Amino acid sequence: MKMASHPGHLAGHVVALHCSGGGGRQWRRLAERLAPDHRLIAPDLIGSDGGGAWEGQAIFSLADEAASIIALIDRLEGPVHLVGHSYGGGLALHIAARRPERLASLSLYEPSAFHLLRTMGPPGRAALREIQAIAGAIHTGLSEGSYRAAAERFVDYWNGAGAFSTMRPDLQAKLVGYLPKASLDFRALIHESTAMSRYLGFPFPVLLLRGEHAPAPTRLIAEELASRLAATALEVVAGAGHMGPVTHETLVAERIVRHVVLAGAAATRSQAA
């Protein structure tokens, strides 16, 4: 598991999980904003450049991806601030439900916790069908060999129509190569079994961010979590879409840093009382 980190005088550790098709370098602006008081650890997840390939020993689930992150968090000294975007956000929720006592805060940008859509009435079920259509297109593309068309459908859904065609050829090829893991990511997120009730008792503050132009599935998820979780703030990033941590990286990083600093200060006051 390759990790990007920023050493220095530490007030705490921040573990940041990237989106499908991304990598730990996605969080470089966050590392700059956190330094020198916090150390950012941004692992490359399975299927990314430094994350290795899925070996296919069993049906893939979020628990498989989470295992190494949980082990990392357990090794770190003191409570950890956990950050996640999209797939990384769904993964962060899974981890938070299993290690709530190890976290100081949670920051999520449009977490792709698609399993929750089933509980959100007709709008949620419609949004779930929308995501299942994207997942189905990727699966079909892989089985039929139409990899480029499947990659274009994947990228354009999250980034806007025509986004794939404007990418450099090397980035297009990289995303085509990521398709098998993208298919696994969708399946793991849709079939995640963690109930909303597992999230309701989080003992740490939660920041939820979504783009002004968020697609319906992740917009609904962010708003539902914000309305149900205690000690939660929901902020909308003006002008941004689902890929806000990349397209609006400075603004998103600043909001996460503010949340981390405030949560750390609150925890320090609580310990001193």
N, C-alpha and C positions, 0 to 999 in steps of 0.2 A: 504494500500500500504506500504509494508515493505521496508525500505531504509537503505542502507549501507552508512555511511558518515564518514568523517574525520575532526574533528574540529581543530581550531587553529587560529593564527593570519591570517586574510583573506585579500587577494588581489582580490578575486573574487570567484564566485561559478561556479562549473563545474557539469553539469547534464549528466550522461552517461547511455545509453540505450543498453541493452544486446540483444543477438541473441535468436532465437526461441529455447526453451529447456534449456536455460541458466538461469542465475539469476544475481542479482546485485553484488554478490561476484566475478563475472567474472572480475571486474574492481579493485580488491584489489591492484594489482601492480601499477596501475595508481594512486590510492589514496596515496600510499607510495611515489611516485615520485612527486606528487603535493604538499604534506605537506611540511612545515606548512603554505605556503602562500595562498593556495586555499582549499576550502572545496568541496570535491567530494560528490555528491548525486547520488546514483545508485539504483533507485527503482526496485523492483521485478515487472515485468509486469504480466498482467493477464495470469493465467495458470501456473505461476511459484510458488515456494514454499510459498513466502509471498505475492503473488499478488492476491490471491483469484481466483475464477472460473468465467467464463463468464456465466451470468444468462440467456442468450438467449431471451431477451425481444424483440429483433429486429434483422435484418440482421447485422452481425458484420462488422465493417469497421475500418479503421485506426483512424477515428474521435473518435470512442468509446475508443480506447486505449489511444489516445492523450489527452483526456479531462482532466484527472487528472494531466498529466505532464504539460499541459498548465497552469492549475490552480496553480501548484507548482511554475512554472517559474514566473508567475504574482505576487506571494507573495514574491519572493526573491528581495533583494535590489541590484540595479545596474544591468548592462548587464550581461548575463549568457553565458558561453561557453557550447555549446551542442555537445555531442559525441554520435555516434551510430555505431553499428556493425550489418551487415546483416539485419534481420528484424528490429532491433533497428535503423539501418541506414535509412531504408525506412520510419520508423516512425519519425525519426529526420527531414528528408526532409519535411514531412507533417507538422510538428510543425513549422519548420523554415519559411515555406511559409505563416503561419498564425500569427507568432509573430516575423517578421524580426527586428522590432524596439527594441526587448528585448534581442537580441543576440549580443555577442561580437565576437564570432567565431563559426565555425562549423567544426567538424572533423568526417569523415566518413570512415569506413573500409568496403569496398565492400557492399555498401547499396543495399538491395534487392528491388529496385524500379522497379519491373518487368513490370509495365504498360508502362514504357518508351521504352521497347523493340519494341513495335508496330511501333515506329517512326524511327527505325534504319535500314530500308531496309531489304533485304533478310537475312543478318546475324542476325539481331535482331529478325526477325520472327522465324528463326530456333531456336534461343536460347529460345524464348518464348515457342515454342513447347516442347523443352527439359524440361523446368520448369513445364509446364502443365502436362507432363507425370509423373513427380515426385508427383505433387499435386494429380493427378488422382490415382496413386498407393496408396497413403495414404487414400484417400476417399474410394477406393474400399476395402482396408484392414479393415477400420472401419465398413463398411456396411456388409462385409462378416465375420468379426470376426478374420481375420488373422492378429492380431495386431503385433505380433513379426516380421513377414515378412515385414510389412509396416514400422515398426520402423527401421529395418535393412536397408531398401531401403533409408529412410530418412537420417540416420546417415552416411551410406557409400557414399552417393552422396556428402555430404559436407566435409567428413573427409577422404575419400579414401576407396577402396575396403577392406573389412575385418575388418574395424574399430569397428563395432558393436560387432563382435564376441570376440574381445579382451577386451571389457569393463567388469568391475565388475558386477555381477548379480544385485546388488542394483541400479546401474546406468542404466542398461538395463531396469529394471522395471520402473524406474522413467521416462525414455523416452517413454516407451510404454504408461504410464499414461498421457504423454503430448500430445499424438497424436491428440485428438480432437481439442486442441488449435492450433497445428501445421497446421491442415487442414484449420482452420479459418484464420491463419496468411497468408497462401498461397493465399487464396481467396481474402483477403483484399488487399494484395500487387498487385495481378494481376488486380483487378478491381478498384484500386485507380484512382481517376478522376483528380488529380492535373496535370495540363499541365506543360511541360518544361518551358514555358514562365513565370510561377510563380517563378521559381528559378533564372532566369537570372538577376534579379535586386537586388540580395542579397547585402546589404550594408556592409557586414562583410567578412573577409577572410575565405576561405574554404580550408581545407586539405582533399584530397582524398588519401586513402591508398588501395592497393590491394596486394594480395600475388603473388609471382612469378608464382605459379601454380594455379591461380584462375580459377574456372570453367568459361566457355564461357559467361553465362548470366551476372554474376556479374563483370566479366572483361570488357565486353562491356559497361555496365552501368557506371562503374567508369571512363572509358576512354571518354565516351560521355559527362558526366557531366564535366570532367576536360577540355574538349575542348570547352564547351559552356558557363560555368560560369565565371564571372569576378573574379579577385583576387583569383585564384584557383591554388593550387599546387597538382600534382599527384606524389606519390612516390610508388615504388615497393619494397615490403619487401622480400629480398632474401631468398629462401628456404621455404617460407611460402605458405600455401594454403588459403582457405576461412576462416579457423579457426585461423588465425594468432594471434588475440588478446588473444587466449588461448595457442597456441603452441609456440608463440614467444612473450609472454606477455611483457617482459622487453623491447625489441626493439620497439614494437608498442607503449608502454606507453611512452617511451622516445621521440618518434616522436610527439606524441600528446601533451606532456608537452611543447616541444619546440614551437609548433604552438600556444598553449594557452598563453605562456609567451610573445612571439613576438606580438601576437594580442593585449594582454593587454597593452604592452608598447606602441604600436602604438596608441591605443585609448587614453592613458594618454597624449601622445604628442599632439594629435589632440584637446583634451579638454583644454590643456594649451596654445595653439596657439591663 
